[in-house]
């Protein structure tokens, strides 16, 4: 595979990843992940 094809593939992958991150943020998934992380810390470590 030549270097131009590698650059194109990496760029396409980057744009795809950014699109999925933006989609997740638009759906409010960041709050869900943060809530789960807080619950795991409170239950596992016993901070609560």
C-alpha positions in Angstrom: 0.0 0.0 0.0 1.5 3.3 -1.0 1.7 6.3 1.4 -1.1 8.2 -0.3 -3.5 5.4 0.3 -2.4 5.1 4.0 -3.0 8.8 4.5 -6.4 8.6 2.9 -7.3 5.6 5.1 -6.2 7.3 8.3 -8.1 10.5 7.4 -11.2 8.5 6.7 -10.9 6.7 10.0 -10.4 10.0 11.9 -13.5 11.5 10.3 -15.5 8.4 11.1 -14.4 8.4 14.7 -15.2 12.1 15.1 -18.6 11.5 13.6 -19.4 8.8 16.1 -18.1 10.9 19.0 -20.4 13.8 17.9 -23.3 11.4 17.5 -22.8 10.0 21.0 -22.6 13.5 22.5 -25.8 14.6 20.7 -27.6 11.6 22.2 -26.4 12.4 25.7 -24.2 9.4 26.2 -21.5 11.3 28.0 -23.8 11.8 31.0 -24.7 8.1 31.0 -21.0 7.1 31.0 -20.2 9.6 33.8 -23.1 8.3 35.9 -21.9 4.7 35.5 -18.4 5.7 36.4 -19.5 7.5 39.5 -21.6 4.5 40.6 -18.7 2.1 40.0 -16.4 4.3 42.1 -18.9 4.6 44.9 -19.7 0.9 45.0 -16.2 -0.6 44.4 -14.0 1.7 46.3 -16.6 2.5 49.0 -16.4 6.3 49.0 -20.1 6.7 49.6 
